[in-house]
Amino acid sequence: MHFGVNSSAEICNEGIPKVVAQDPTTTNICGDILVFGETPGEHDKAHRHILHLWQEQGLFLGLKKSRFNLQVVKVFGKEFSSKGRSPDPEKVAALKAAGPL
């Protein structure tokens, strides 16, 4: 996709979920792609698979924006980890500190 094309965001927002949906160990949250596995081996296998699917579709990932092998990922007030999904403790503390409305 050439820079400056107005429809590029819409095309990406349609294409990303279609690719990510092909792998049950991968999810898409507003353009962020999360790859997970119960073991490092499962994670790496899923990661290779999604990168292969990405390449098949002619899509590119920005390495400067990419993060690999994270134990905890915080997105939109949620925390994803080996313990599952939970509210981000920093956001919860900020809400408690703000007090009642």
C-alpha positions, 0 to 999 in steps of 0.5 A, a space after each residue: 500500500 502506498 503512503 498517502 492512500 486514504 483507504 489504507 487504514 480500512 483495508 488493513 482493518 479488514 485484512 488483519 482480522 481475516 489473517 489472525 482468525 486463521 490461528 486460534 492462538 492469535 488475537 487482534 485488538 485494534 490492530 495489535 496482534 497478540 500471539 500466545 501459547 501455554 509453553 514457549 514452544 507453543 508460542 514460537 510455533 504459533 508465531 511462525 504460523 502467523 508470520 507465514 500467514 502474514 507473508 502469504 497475504 503480502 502484509 508487512 509488520 513494523 519491527 520498530 513497533 513489534 515486541 516479542 516474548 513478553 510475559 505481560 501485555 497491557 492493552 486498553 485497560 486490560 492485562 493479558 498474561 499466563 494467568 489470563 485476562 484481568 483489569 490493568 492494576 495501574 488503571 484500577 489504582 488510578 480509578 481508586 485514587 480518583 475517588 467517587 464522582 
